[in-house]
Amino acid sequence: MASARTAHVARRAADYGVIVEGGVRVDMAAVKARKEHVLMQSRTGVEHWLEDTPGCTLIRGHARFTADHEVTVNDQQLTAPEIFINAGGRAAIPSLPGLDRVPYLTNTSILELDTLPEHLVIYGGSYIALEFAQMYRRFGSKVTMMERGPQLVFREDTDVSDTILQILRDEGATFS
């Protein structure tokens, strides 16, 4: 997101009297390398913080519930009155005719791109989809969004959805 914001500001430099000779190009391989560096620093920092927290034990491995109030990680059984799971989420792949016959990206695989797509079609109007739409539009890709519901971010009020739609349209995204 920071790289996309930087590209967006650079493209608008003339609005502030700053001339960027030759236009703005985005080096997606460098963007990806920066993303990997930032993620690794964050992950390492959180892991060190957890390891150094008194009363906290960090266990790495594959976990599964084996009984009420019991989790097995690797060969170690852990019991507790309450077990908190923060497993993240996975992309919901829509049932669209023909999708199984074409390569597609998810919220995870799109972050692995090291080249800039000429055109992205983004299906869905969630906050994550909107972030990727704005990010890749700011990188320079043509972006078309498709939403199956009556509005973007359907849990929000209509005026919020309409404002987000207008911001993305103003940045050059199209909707169908």
Order of alpha helices (4+ residues) and beta strands (2+ residues): alpha-alpha-beta-beta-beta-beta-alpha-beta-alpha-beta
